Amino acid sequence: MAAVHPARPFAPAAALLGAAVVALACPIAPEEPAVRQARPSDLPASGIAAHRGASATRPENTLAAFREAARLGARQIELDVRATADRALVVMHDATVDRTTSGRGRVAERTLAEIRALDAGGWKAPQFRGERVPTLAEALRAMPRDVWLNLHVKGDPWVAAEVARVVVAEGRVDQALLAVRSEAASVARQVEPGLWICAMDRELTRSQYIDAAIETGADFVQLRSSRGLPTREDVERARRGGLRINYCCESDPARVPELFTLGVDFPLVDDVEGALRAVGTAPP
């Protein structure tokens, strides 16, 4: 009679059992999220951003406001750009000239000559009477070269392309960040691929907004104060995506130090001097 040998375990099953034991003993580490490095720049890494220039004490979006912001020590200067009826680019926040000039009517329905004839300073205080609405080129020429220039582009995507052309012509590509929606960003980068972009598609949730900015290759996000202070998760999500963080806008200078503590790079403020004083960097 043939010898009877003890049964042996089926080799593949034994191998699977062993692998399972090893897996339980040594769980696989979760994959770390991809990290996109922030684009390098010689400009300030953080600081006070002057919202429409030093708009607390000067007529907003004028050369007087921009020069005062630079004098005080703002590290970013924000302004708004619109196109006139004859496709000139002027610095104006509202769709109409009513609030900040001596005139009436829509910017898009007025020629450059008509808008240049308006007084853009008297509404703020008598000493600013005679201040004019600047063109984008004039505003860029008045700016120092060691601060970020936050250009909030208003209107259709073609306006962003025109803004890009002016930025290139004035030699400000390394400084100017275009605050635009994704479609306008794409059009502007067809003119100059090296432009800095601040994503402005903000109808999404904050986390979705940050993710979309990363996906489209933006360099900045601009968080809205109406959605509350940024959380640690917001900041970490933006940092992993290589984004710099603007925050618009803070009306109380006393709260600005907290924004820096939370990880905001550039809080946009109207009261530039008050904000600088709150963080201990106001000029003497």
C-alpha positions, 0 to 999 in steps of 0.5 A: 500500500502506498504511504499516506502523507499528511495533507499540505495546505494549497500553496496559493491560499497559504500565500494569500493568507500570509499576504493578508496577515502582513497587510494587517500588520503593516497597513499601507500609508495613505497617499500624500496629496500632491504639492504644487510649488508656489511660483517664485517671485522677488516681490514681497511675500506678504503685506498690506494691500491697498484696496483701490489705493489708499481709499480711506483718505484719498479718492479711490482708484486715482493717482493720488490714492495709488501714490499715497498707498506706495508712500505709506508702504503697501506691498500690494495695490489693488485697482479696477479696470474697465473699457470705455465706449472707444475701448480705452482702459480706465481705472474705475470700480463701478459700471457707472461714473455716478458715485466717484465723479462729477458725471453720470452714465455708464463707463462703457457708453462714454468715450475716453475724452468724456470720462477724462473731462470729469472730476474724480476727486471733489466728491472725496474732499475739496482738496482733491478737486480736479483729480482725473480718472486715470487710464490703466497705462497712467496708473501703471506708470505711477506705481513703484516696481517693488509691489504687487499690482492687483488689477481687477478686470471688469467686463467681457474677456476681451478686456482682459486681453487688452489689459494684458497688452498694456501690462506687457507694453508698460513692462509690468508682467513680473508685477501685475496679477490679473484678478479675472475669471477663468475664461478671461485668464485664458484669453489674457495668457494667450497674449502673455503666458507669463501673466500672474493670475488671481482666480475670481470664479468665486460662486463655488464653495470656498474649498471648491473655489480653491481647488478650481484655482489650482486646477486652472493654474492660477497663482492667487486666490482672493477670499471674500470676507463675506464668507468668514475668516479662512480656516486652517483647512482653507490655508493648507489647501491653498498652500498645497496648490502653490497659491498665494492668498488675498483677502477682501476686504477688512474694514477694521484695521485692528483685525488685520494682525489676526489675518496674518496669523491665520495665513493670509498673505495680503489683506485688502484694506481701505485704511492703509495707514491704520492697518500698517499701524496695527501690525507695527509697520506704519511709517513715522 
